[in-house]
Amino acid sequence: MKKVLTPLFLLSGTLFLQAQNFDAGSIKKHVKFLASDELKGRGTATEDEVKAANYIADNFKKIGLSPFNNSYLKPFTFKKSLNPHDTSTAGVKERTGNNVVGFLDNKAPYTIVIGAHYDHLGLGHDHNSLDANPEGKIHNGADDNASGTAGVIELAKYFAGNKKNEPYNFLFMCFSGEELGLLGSKKWCDNPDIDLSKINYMINMDMIGRLNKEKKLIVYGVGTSPVWVPLIDSVSSKFSIKKDSSGIGPSDQTSFYLKDIPVLHFFTGQHSDYHKPTDDFEKVNYAGESEVLKYIAKLVERTYPYGKLKFLKTRNPDTGKTSFKVTLGVMPDYTFDGEGMRVDGVTDGKPASKAGMEKGDIVKKLGDMPVKDVMEYMKVLSKFKKGDTTTVEVLRGKETKVLNVEFK
């Protein structure tokens, strides 16, 4: 292994030169269009989703990516009620969403997938919104996930235009239906355009547009191949990188991991606009996203000497989601690496808001059960049911407060 790494580092000055050029203005152009009111939140299987898909396809064509079967759009069907309040089978209809796929053929034996979902919550009818009264409001989804979609387009432009013949092919993919349960990526992985055994690994970007002052970058999936951690550590950056080993998480890398493909998922953290109509393009840190894309390009280039990466199964995170009976109504700060669960947002009208919790509070206990981190918080929360009352111990600055909570 060391013998093949040596020449790569000797050439690092020229090999990574092109990776310096990710223009924040170009990223902003993509996000501004995709997150505009014109696209009405890019709801899956809507006319607005098709507008977004055609925009991505047009960019893939300009970049020079090849379509499969003469089309960049890959339709998939699914069944879902058009009325979220109708639980009868009469309300369930077959609908069609579209993935967008472009191929960069370097005549190589293996292919790298770089992807992101481009759908969002539309007009807030699917009950995924965290707004108090979401229905009819445009959820523009600038960070979630116009930012990741812009990343796919810009990385495609880079790898197609860097005048280098990489030792891998590239498959650039923008998925729909992610917000409805990873539908698009699941459908593609079950009926792929290429042999899955020929995919080397998958890079996923979901919410990479809100790099904060601490420059925290969360990278999930580092346990899915033995090369990820040393490679991540070898790429110099200004980021404070938080690594998570699991290949399973609430985004499209999961679909590929479940097909025994190594994955990495990049994420700059939650914020109070998550799944709300206020996630607008003006709030994206475009210079920060440029740095994230530069880092991803460098990391991809560092994988070139390794050939086909070895796949490893990882632990499955125990989030307690299947047993949640109540919600506190807070947004966890996933970038926080201290003890406890730091609150990044509080939803009006929910138990936490009524109890007086504030953004920045660090939850130390729920009842008499300690909370060491986000995962522990989820486990503890799953033990409560509607009608229960308890206390929440929070650290607010240097002061400890005990708040009374009722789960309704």
C-alpha positions in Angstrom: 0.0 0.0 0.0 2.8 2.5 0.9 4.5 1.8 -2.5 1.5 3.1 -4.5 0.8 6.0 -2.2 4.3 7.6 -2.5 4.0 8.9 -6.1 0.6 10.3 -5.4 1.9 12.6 -2.7 4.9 13.6 -4.8 2.5 14.8 -7.5 0.1 16.4 -5.0 1.1 19.9 -6.0 -0.2 19.4 -9.6 -2.8 16.8 -9.0 -4.9 19.0 -6.8 -4.3 22.3 -8.6 -7.7 22.1 -10.4 -9.5 21.3 -7.2 -9.0 24.9 -6.1 -11.6 26.2 -8.6 -15.2 25.8 -7.3 -16.8 29.2 -7.9 -19.2 30.3 -5.2 -21.1 32.4 -7.7 -21.8 29.4 -9.9 -23.0 27.4 -6.8 -25.3 30.3 -5.9 -26.8 30.4 -9.4 -27.9 26.8 -9.1 -29.2 27.1 -5.6 -31.1 30.3 -6.3 -33.0 28.7 -9.2 -33.7 25.4 -7.5 -34.8 27.1 -4.3 -36.9 29.8 -6.1 -40.6 30.2 -5.5 -41.0 29.3 -9.2 -40.3 25.6 -8.4 -42.7 25.6 -5.4 -40.5 23.4 -3.2 -39.7 20.7 -5.8 -42.2 18.2 -4.4 -41.8 14.6 -5.8 -44.0 13.7 -8.8 -45.0 17.3 -9.4 -44.6 19.6 -12.5 -42.1 21.6 -10.4 -40.0 18.5 -9.8 -39.8 18.0 -13.6 -38.7 21.7 -14.0 -35.9 21.0 -11.5 -35.0 17.7 -13.2 -34.8 19.4 -16.6 -32.5 22.1 -15.2 -30.1 19.5 -13.8 -30.3 17.5 -17.1 -29.5 20.6 -19.1 -26.5 21.2 -17.0 -25.4 17.6 -17.4 -25.7 18.0 -21.2 -23.7 21.2 -21.2 -21.0 19.6 -19.1 -20.7 16.7 -21.6 -22.0 13.8 -19.5 -23.6 11.0 -21.4 -27.3 9.9 -20.9 -28.5 6.3 -20.6 -30.9 5.3 -23.4 -30.9 8.9 -24.7 -32.3 10.4 -21.6 -30.9 11.9 -18.4 -34.2 11.5 -16.7 -34.9 8.1 -15.1 -38.6 7.8 -14.1 -39.7 5.6 -11.2 -43.2 4.9 -10.0 -44.5 4.6 -6.4 -47.8 4.6 -4.6 -48.8 7.3 -2.2 -52.0 9.0 -1.2 -52.5 12.4 -2.8 -54.4 13.4 0.3 -52.3 13.0 3.5 -55.6 12.9 5.6 -57.0 10.0 3.4 -55.9 6.6 4.8 -58.2 4.5 2.6 -56.8 2.6 -0.3 -59.0 4.8 -2.6 -56.7 7.7 -1.9 -53.6 5.8 -2.9 -52.5 6.4 -6.5 -49.5 5.5 -8.5 -47.2 8.4 -9.1 -44.0 9.0 -11.1 -40.9 10.7 -9.9 -37.6 11.3 -11.8 -34.0 10.6 -10.9 -31.5 12.5 -13.1 -28.4 10.5 -14.2 -25.3 11.5 -16.2 -22.3 9.3 -17.0 -18.6 10.3 -17.5 -17.0 7.4 -19.3 -13.3 7.2 -18.8 -13.2 3.6 -20.2 -12.3 2.4 -16.7 -13.3 -0.9 -15.0 -15.0 0.8 -12.0 -17.2 3.8 -11.4 -17.5 6.3 -8.7 -21.1 7.6 -7.9 -21.5 11.2 -6.7 -25.1 12.0 -5.7 -27.6 14.1 -3.9 -31.4 14.4 -3.7 -33.0 17.4 -5.3 -36.6 17.0 -4.1 -38.0 18.8 -1.1 -41.3 19.3 0.7 -43.2 21.2 -2.0 -46.1 23.1 -0.4 -45.9 21.3 2.9 -48.7 18.7 2.4 -46.7 15.6 3.3 -46.4 16.1 7.0 -42.6 16.3 6.9 -42.6 20.1 7.7 -41.5 21.4 11.1 -43.5 24.6 10.5 -46.5 25.0 12.9 -48.9 25.6 10.0 -47.1 24.3 6.9 -49.8 23.5 4.3 -49.8 25.7 1.3 -46.5 27.3 2.1 -43.6 27.0 -0.3 -40.7 25.0 1.3 -37.8 26.1 -0.9 -35.2 23.8 0.6 -32.1 25.8 -0.3 -29.8 23.9 2.0 -32.0 20.8 1.9 -31.0 20.0 -0.7 -30.5 22.5 -3.5 -27.0 22.8 -1.9 -26.2 19.2 -2.5 -27.7 19.2 -6.0 -25.5 22.2 -6.9 -22.6 20.2 -5.5 -23.2 17.4 -7.9 -23.4 19.7 -10.9 -20.2 21.5 -9.9 -18.3 18.3 -9.2 -19.5 17.0 -12.6 -18.2 20.1 -14.2 -14.8 19.7 -12.5 -14.2 16.1 -13.2 -15.4 16.4 -16.8 -13.4 19.5 -17.5 -10.1 19.0 -15.6 -8.4 17.6 -18.7 -7.3 14.4 -16.8 -8.2 10.9 -17.7 -9.1 9.5 -14.2 -8.7 5.8 -13.5 -12.5 5.6 -12.7 -15.7 6.5 -14.5 -18.1 8.8 -12.8 -21.9 8.5 -12.4 -23.5 11.8 -11.3 -27.0 11.3 -9.8 -29.7 13.6 -8.5 -32.5 11.7 -6.7 -36.1 12.5 -6.2 -38.3 11.0 -3.5 -35.7 11.2 -0.7 -38.0 13.2 1.5 -40.6 10.5 1.1 -38.2 7.7 2.2 -35.2 7.5 -0.1 -37.5 6.4 -2.9 -35.5 7.5 -5.9 -32.2 6.0 -4.7 -33.8 2.8 -3.6 -35.6 2.4 -7.0 -32.4 3.1 -8.9 -30.3 0.6 -6.8 -33.0 -2.1 -7.5 -32.9 -1.4 -11.2 -29.5 0.2 -12.0 -28.1 1.5 -15.3 -24.8 -0.2 -14.6 -23.7 -3.4 -12.8 -23.6 -2.6 -9.1 -20.5 -4.8 -8.6 -18.7 -2.2 -10.9 -19.4 0.7 -8.5 -16.3 1.5 -6.4 -18.0 3.7 -3.9 -20.7 6.4 -3.5 -20.3 10.0 -2.3 -23.5 11.6 -1.0 -24.1 15.3 -0.2 -27.2 16.3 1.8 -27.3 19.8 3.3 -23.8 21.1 2.7 -24.7 24.8 2.5 -24.6 26.0 6.1 -20.9 25.7 7.1 -20.8 27.5 10.5 -18.1 29.6 12.1 -16.5 26.6 13.7 -16.3 25.1 10.2 -17.6 21.7 11.3 -18.1 19.1 8.6 -19.8 15.8 9.5 -18.8 12.8 7.4 -20.9 9.7 7.8 -20.0 6.2 6.6 -16.3 6.2 7.5 -16.5 2.6 8.7 -17.8 1.3 5.3 -14.2 0.8 4.0 -10.9 0.5 5.9 -9.4 3.3 3.7 -11.8 6.1 4.6 -10.4 7.2 8.0 -6.7 7.4 7.0 -7.7 9.1 3.7 -9.9 11.7 5.4 -7.1 12.4 7.9 -4.6 12.7 5.1 -6.4 15.5 3.3 -5.5 18.9 4.8 -8.4 21.3 5.4 -9.6 24.0 7.6 -12.5 21.9 8.7 -13.2 20.5 12.1 -14.3 17.1 10.9 -16.6 14.9 12.9 -16.6 11.3 11.7 -19.4 8.7 12.0 -18.8 5.1 11.0 -22.3 4.0 10.1 -23.3 3.4 6.5 -27.0 3.7 7.4 -28.5 7.1 7.9 -31.5 9.3 6.8 -30.2 10.0 3.3 -29.5 8.3 -0.1 -26.1 6.8 0.8 -28.1 4.2 2.7 -29.5 2.7 -0.5 -26.0 2.1 -1.8 -24.6 0.8 1.5 -27.4 -1.8 1.6 -26.0 -3.1 -1.7 -22.6 -3.6 -0.1 -21.0 -0.4 -1.6 -18.7 1.8 0.5 -20.2 5.2 1.1 -19.5 8.6 2.5 -22.1 11.2 3.3 -21.2 14.9 3.8 -23.3 17.2 5.9 -22.6 20.7 7.4 -25.2 20.4 10.2 -28.7 21.1 11.2 -30.2 24.6 11.7 -33.4 26.2 12.8 -34.7 26.5 9.2 -34.6 22.8 8.6 -37.8 21.5 7.0 -39.4 25.0 7.2 -40.4 27.6 4.6 -37.5 29.7 5.8 -34.8 27.5 4.3 -34.0 30.1 1.6 -31.1 30.7 -0.8 -30.0 33.9 1.0 -29.0 31.9 4.0 -26.6 29.5 2.3 -22.9 30.0 2.9 -21.6 29.7 -0.7 -18.0 30.3 0.1 -18.2 27.6 2.7 -19.8 25.2 0.2 -17.1 25.9 -2.3 -14.6 24.7 0.4 -16.6 21.6 1.0 -16.6 20.7 -2.7 -12.9 21.4 -2.9 -12.3 19.0 0.0 -14.5 16.3 -1.6 -12.7 16.6 -4.9 -9.3 16.2 -3.2 -10.6 13.2 -1.3 -11.8 11.5 -4.4 -8.5 12.1 -6.1 -6.7 10.5 -3.1 -8.6 7.2 -3.8 -7.1 6.8 -7.2 -4.2 4.4 -6.3 -6.5 2.1 -4.3 -8.3 0.3 -7.0 -11.6 -1.3 -5.9 -12.2 -0.3 -2.3 -13.0 -3.1 0.2 -16.5 -2.9 1.7 -17.1 -3.3 5.4 -20.4 -3.7 7.2 -20.9 -1.2 10.1 -23.1 -0.9 13.1 -26.6 0.2 12.6 -27.4 3.4 14.6 -30.1 2.8 17.2 -32.1 6.0 16.8 -35.2 4.7 18.5 -37.3 6.1 15.6 -39.5 3.1 15.3 -40.6 3.5 19.0 -41.1 7.2 19.2 -44.5 8.0 20.6 -43.9 11.6 21.4 -41.8 14.6 20.3 -40.1 17.2 22.3 -40.1 19.6 19.4 -36.4 20.5 19.2 -33.8 20.3 16.5 -30.6 18.6 17.7 -27.3 20.1 16.8 -25.5 17.1 15.2 -22.2 19.0 15.1 -22.0 19.3 18.9 -19.3 17.0 20.2 -19.6 17.9 23.9 -21.5 15.9 26.5 -25.3 16.2 26.2 -27.6 17.2 23.3 -27.4 20.8 22.2 -30.6 22.3 20.9 -30.3 24.0 17.5 -33.9 25.0 17.2 -37.2 24.9 19.1 -40.6 24.5 17.3 -43.3 26.8 18.4 -46.2 25.2 20.2 -44.4 21.9 21.0 -43.6 20.7 24.5 -40.1 22.1 24.6 -41.3 25.6 23.6 -44.1 25.5 26.2 -41.5 24.4 28.8 -39.3 27.4 28.0 -36.4 25.6 26.2 -34.2 27.8 24.0 -31.8 27.4 21.1 -28.4 26.7 22.6 -29.7 24.8 25.6 -27.7 21.6 26.3 -30.0 18.8 27.4 -28.3 16.8 30.2 -31.2 14.8 31.5 -34.7 13.7 30.6 -36.4 12.8 33.9 -33.8 10.9 35.8 -32.1 9.5 32.7 -28.8 11.1 31.6 -28.4 12.3 28.0 -24.8 11.9 26.9 -25.3 12.6 23.1 -27.9 12.8 20.4 -28.3 9.0 20.1 -28.8 8.7 23.9 -31.4 11.5 23.7 -33.3 9.5 21.1 -33.2 6.3 23.2 -34.4 8.2 26.3 -37.2 10.1 24.4 -38.5 6.8 23.0 -39.5 5.7 26.6 -42.1 8.4 26.9 -45.7 8.3 25.7 -48.5 10.9 25.3 -49.8 12.2 28.5 -46.5 11.7 30.4 -45.0 14.6 32.3 -41.3 14.8 33.2 -38.5 17.2 33.8 -35.7 18.3 31.5 -32.4 19.4 32.9 -30.6 21.8 30.6 -27.3 23.7 30.7 -27.9 27.3 29.6 -24.6 29.1 29.4 -23.1 28.3 32.8 -26.5 27.9 34.6 -28.3 24.6 35.1 -32.1 24.8 34.7 -34.8 22.2 35.3 -37.9 22.6 33.1 -41.2 20.9 33.4 -42.4 19.1 30.2 -45.8 17.6 29.3 -46.0 15.4 26.3 -49.4 16.0 24.6 
